[in-house]
Amino acid sequence: MTHESIERLWHRISRYRLSVLVLLLALLIATVPLAPLIWVVFTALKNPSRVIENPLGPPTGAWHWENFASAWQAANFGTYFVNSLVVAIPTVLAVVVLSLLAAYPFAVMSFRLRKVLFTVFLAGLTIPLSVLIIPLFYEIRSLGLDGTPLALILPQVAIQLPFGILLLAGFIRELPREVLDAGRIDGCDQVQLLRHVVAPLTWPGVLTLVVFVFMWTWNQFLLPLVLVHQDSGRTLPLGLAFFQGRFNTNIPLMMAGATITFLPIVLVYVVFQRQFIRGITAGAIR
């Protein structure tokens, strides 16, 4: 081999080593947020004595899958799971639809007080839930909605709507004006333009909003704690808190309950991860 060929081979090996190092570093960084979840699942598969002997290691010997069934039955997680779905699904649908309907005129149409109204909507992002919780309690109680799913759905729709409007308005503003003009030339009115042109083109942003709203709604703890007073109306995070109070000495059962609580969020992200990343990337570029 000539000196030049040896040098080219050495450069290739060096680039290969660098790629391997970058890949290993990326895997290491990726495992940092996954490590707590993996530890929770591993702990849920142990018996209490194994947890004391080896609290941080993986389960050894038999894996105790029955801990999930025991937690599901002992803590009434079936009812809590259904309650969370009953609250999360309508909240996601309402936030997405209302955000799209509100973001479209703010991004495309021109009318008086447009900027003022848009600023008023965005002001909702600056108000923390803890400030609103007491007025919400009395308002829900005066409307006779306490103890019903609407007591959790309506406030969460109102709280998350400003973010949805901000996110989708940014996507709609960046759509090519030629596409919108072509739709108008084809005879589309505003409703048809929104339905057939704008909504399909902003699909990555819509799916991004779906993931965010679902995570926020599913993990909500303060609202159910204040507005739900019956065990039959509790959502999963609130039910998990009461479950931990009853079984704080049985760590595997507690971790099994935590796994049941966060598993739907993981599944939603896995299903929509490609569209979610595409939407986040598009929003960052814009």
C-alpha positions as CSV (number, residue, x, y, z in Angstrom):
1,M,0.0,0.0,0.0
2,T,1.2,3.5,-0.8
3,H,1.5,6.2,1.8
4,E,-1.5,8.1,0.4
5,S,-3.8,5.0,0.6
6,I,-2.6,4.3,4.2
7,E,-3.4,7.9,5.1
8,R,-6.9,7.7,3.5
9,L,-7.6,4.5,5.4
10,W,-6.5,6.1,8.7
11,H,-8.8,9.0,8.0
12,R,-11.7,6.6,7.4
13,I,-11.0,4.8,10.6
14,S,-10.8,8.0,12.5
15,R,-14.2,9.2,11.1
16,Y,-15.6,5.8,12.0
17,R,-14.3,6.1,15.6
18,L,-15.7,9.6,15.9
19,S,-19.1,8.4,14.6
20,V,-19.1,5.5,17.2
21,L,-18.2,8.0,20.0
22,V,-21.0,10.4,19.0
23,L,-23.5,7.5,18.9
24,L,-22.4,6.2,22.3
25,L,-22.6,9.8,23.7
26,A,-26.1,10.2,22.2
27,L,-27.2,6.9,23.7
28,L,-25.8,7.9,27.1
29,I,-27.7,11.2,27.0
30,A,-30.9,9.4,25.9
31,T,-30.7,7.1,28.9
32,V,-30.6,9.9,31.4
33,P,-34.3,10.8,31.2
34,L,-35.2,7.1,30.7
35,A,-33.3,5.9,33.8
36,P,-36.0,6.9,36.3
37,L,-38.7,5.2,34.2
38,I,-36.7,2.1,33.8
39,W,-36.0,2.0,37.6
40,V,-39.7,2.4,38.4
41,V,-40.6,-0.6,36.1
42,F,-37.8,-2.7,37.5
43,T,-38.9,-2.0,41.0
44,A,-42.5,-2.8,40.2
45,L,-41.3,-6.3,39.1
46,K,-39.6,-7.1,42.4
47,N,-40.8,-8.4,45.7
48,P,-40.4,-6.2,48.8
49,S,-37.4,-8.1,50.1
50,R,-35.5,-7.7,46.8
51,V,-36.1,-4.0,46.9
52,I,-34.4,-3.7,50.2
53,E,-31.5,-6.0,49.2
54,N,-30.9,-4.3,45.8
55,P,-32.9,-1.1,45.4
56,L,-31.2,0.2,42.3
57,G,-30.5,-3.0,40.3
58,P,-32.7,-4.9,37.9
59,P,-35.0,-7.7,39.2
60,T,-33.3,-11.0,39.8
61,G,-35.0,-14.4,39.7
62,A,-38.8,-14.4,39.0
63,W,-40.4,-11.2,37.7
64,H,-43.5,-10.4,39.7
65,W,-46.0,-9.3,37.1
66,E,-48.8,-9.9,39.5
67,N,-47.8,-6.6,41.2
68,F,-49.6,-4.8,38.4
69,A,-52.8,-6.8,38.8
70,S,-52.6,-6.3,42.6
71,A,-52.2,-2.6,42.2
72,W,-55.0,-2.4,39.6
73,Q,-57.4,-4.2,41.9
74,A,-56.3,-2.8,45.3
75,A,-56.3,0.9,44.2
76,N,-59.4,0.9,41.9
77,F,-57.1,1.9,39.0
78,G,-59.6,0.7,36.5
79,T,-62.1,3.4,37.5
80,Y,-59.3,6.0,37.7
81,F,-58.0,5.0,34.3
82,V,-61.5,5.4,32.7
83,N,-62.0,8.8,34.5
84,S,-58.7,10.1,33.1
85,L,-59.7,9.0,29.6
86,V,-63.1,10.7,30.0
87,V,-61.4,13.9,30.9
88,A,-58.4,13.8,28.6
89,I,-60.0,12.9,25.3
90,P,-62.7,15.6,25.3
91,T,-60.2,18.1,26.5
92,V,-57.8,17.3,23.7
93,L,-60.5,17.5,21.1
94,A,-61.9,20.7,22.4
95,V,-58.5,22.5,22.7
96,V,-57.5,21.4,19.2
97,V,-60.7,22.4,17.5
98,L,-61.1,25.7,19.3
99,S,-57.4,26.6,18.9
100,L,-57.6,25.9,15.1
101,L,-60.8,28.0,14.8
102,A,-59.3,30.9,16.8
103,A,-55.8,30.7,15.3
104,Y,-57.0,30.9,11.7
105,P,-58.6,34.4,11.8
106,F,-55.7,35.7,13.9
107,A,-53.1,34.4,11.4
108,V,-54.9,35.0,8.1
109,M,-57.7,37.5,8.4
110,S,-57.5,41.2,9.0
111,F,-60.0,42.9,11.3
112,R,-60.2,45.6,14.0
113,L,-58.6,44.9,17.4
114,R,-57.0,41.7,16.0
115,K,-53.7,42.4,17.8
116,V,-55.5,43.4,21.0
117,L,-57.6,40.3,21.1
118,F,-54.6,38.1,20.3
119,T,-52.7,39.7,23.2
120,V,-55.7,39.1,25.5
121,F,-55.7,35.4,24.6
122,L,-51.9,35.1,25.1
123,A,-52.2,36.8,28.5
124,G,-53.7,33.5,29.7
125,L,-50.2,32.0,29.5
126,T,-49.0,34.3,32.2
127,I,-51.6,33.3,34.8
128,P,-50.7,30.3,37.0
129,L,-53.3,27.7,37.9
130,S,-52.7,28.2,41.6
131,V,-54.0,31.8,41.3
132,L,-57.2,30.6,39.6
133,I,-57.9,27.5,41.7
134,I,-60.1,29.2,44.4
135,P,-62.3,31.2,42.0
136,L,-62.6,28.0,39.9
137,F,-63.8,26.1,42.9
138,Y,-66.6,28.5,43.7
139,E,-67.5,28.9,40.0
140,I,-67.8,25.2,39.4
141,R,-69.7,24.8,42.7
142,S,-72.2,27.6,41.8
143,L,-72.8,25.9,38.4
144,G,-73.5,22.6,40.0
145,L,-70.7,20.8,38.1
146,D,-68.6,19.7,41.1
147,G,-68.0,16.0,41.0
148,T,-68.7,15.7,37.3
149,P,-66.1,15.3,34.4
150,L,-67.1,18.8,33.2
151,A,-65.6,20.2,36.4
152,L,-62.2,19.1,35.1
153,I,-62.7,19.4,31.3
154,L,-63.9,23.1,31.1
155,P,-61.1,24.7,33.2
156,Q,-58.4,22.7,31.4
157,V,-59.7,23.7,28.0
158,A,-59.7,27.3,29.0
159,I,-56.2,27.1,30.6
160,Q,-54.6,25.3,27.6
161,L,-56.4,27.2,24.9
162,P,-53.9,30.2,24.8
163,F,-51.0,27.9,24.2
164,G,-52.9,26.1,21.4
165,I,-53.8,29.4,19.7
166,L,-50.2,30.6,19.9
167,L,-48.8,27.3,18.5
168,L,-51.2,26.9,15.6
169,A,-51.2,30.6,14.7
170,G,-47.5,30.3,14.2
171,F,-47.9,27.4,11.8
172,I,-50.7,29.0,9.9
173,R,-48.8,32.3,9.4
174,E,-46.0,30.5,7.7
175,L,-48.2,28.8,5.1
176,P,-47.5,29.9,1.5
177,R,-50.0,32.7,0.6
178,E,-50.1,31.3,-2.9
179,V,-51.8,28.1,-1.6
180,L,-54.5,30.1,0.3
181,D,-55.0,32.3,-2.8
182,A,-55.4,29.2,-5.0
183,G,-58.1,28.0,-2.6
184,R,-60.0,31.2,-2.8
185,I,-59.7,31.2,-6.6
186,D,-61.2,27.7,-6.6
187,G,-64.2,29.1,-4.8
188,C,-63.5,28.2,-1.2
189,D,-65.0,30.3,1.5
190,Q,-63.3,30.8,4.9
191,V,-64.7,27.6,6.4
192,Q,-63.8,25.5,3.4
193,L,-60.4,27.1,3.2
194,L,-59.8,26.2,6.9
195,R,-61.1,22.7,6.5
196,H,-59.6,21.6,3.2
197,V,-56.4,23.7,2.9
198,V,-55.2,25.0,6.3
199,A,-56.0,22.1,8.5
200,P,-54.2,19.5,6.4
201,L,-51.1,21.7,6.0
202,T,-50.9,22.3,9.8
203,W,-51.2,18.7,10.6
204,P,-47.8,18.4,12.3
205,G,-48.7,21.3,14.5
206,V,-52.0,19.8,15.4
207,L,-50.4,16.5,16.4
208,T,-47.8,18.4,18.4
209,L,-50.7,20.1,20.2
210,V,-52.4,16.8,20.8
211,V,-49.3,15.4,22.5
212,F,-48.8,18.4,24.7
213,V,-52.4,18.7,25.8
214,F,-52.8,15.0,26.5
215,M,-49.7,15.0,28.7
216,W,-50.8,18.1,30.6
217,T,-54.3,16.9,31.1
218,W,-53.3,13.3,32.0
219,N,-50.7,14.6,34.6
220,Q,-53.0,17.2,36.1
221,F,-53.1,16.9,39.9
222,L,-54.2,20.2,41.5
223,L,-57.5,20.5,39.7
224,P,-58.8,17.0,40.6
225,L,-57.5,17.4,44.1
226,V,-59.6,20.5,44.7
227,L,-62.6,19.8,42.4
228,V,-63.2,16.1,42.9
229,H,-64.5,14.9,46.3
230,Q,-65.6,11.3,45.5
231,D,-63.3,8.4,45.1
232,S,-65.3,7.3,42.0
233,G,-64.4,10.6,40.2
234,R,-60.7,10.6,40.8
235,T,-58.2,10.6,38.0
236,L,-55.0,8.4,37.9
237,P,-52.5,10.9,39.4
238,L,-54.9,11.7,42.3
239,G,-55.7,8.0,42.8
240,L,-52.0,7.2,42.8
241,A,-51.4,9.8,45.5
242,F,-54.0,8.2,47.7
243,F,-52.7,4.7,46.8
244,Q,-49.2,5.7,47.9
245,G,-50.6,6.8,51.3
246,R,-52.2,3.4,51.8
247,F,-49.3,1.2,50.5
248,N,-46.2,3.3,51.4
249,T,-44.5,0.2,52.8
250,N,-45.1,-1.9,49.7
251,I,-42.7,-0.2,47.3
252,P,-43.3,-2.6,44.4
253,L,-47.0,-2.0,44.5
254,M,-46.4,1.7,44.5
255,M,-44.1,1.5,41.5
256,A,-46.6,-0.7,39.7
257,G,-49.2,2.0,40.2
258,A,-46.8,4.7,39.0
259,T,-46.1,2.6,35.9
260,I,-49.8,2.2,35.2
261,T,-50.1,6.0,35.5
262,F,-47.3,7.0,33.1
263,L,-47.6,4.2,30.6
264,P,-50.4,5.9,28.5
265,I,-48.2,9.0,28.1
266,V,-45.3,6.9,26.9
267,L,-47.6,5.1,24.4
268,V,-49.0,8.4,23.0
269,Y,-45.5,9.8,22.5
270,V,-44.3,6.6,20.8
271,V,-47.2,6.6,18.4
272,F,-46.9,10.2,17.5
273,Q,-43.2,10.7,18.0
274,R,-42.4,11.2,14.3
275,Q,-45.1,13.8,13.8
276,F,-44.3,15.4,17.1
277,I,-40.6,15.9,16.3
278,R,-41.5,17.1,12.9
279,G,-43.9,19.7,14.4
280,I,-41.4,20.8,17.0
281,T,-38.7,21.1,14.4
282,A,-40.9,23.0,12.0
283,G,-41.9,25.4,14.8
284,A,-38.3,26.0,15.8
285,I,-37.3,26.8,12.2
286,R,-40.1,29.2,11.8
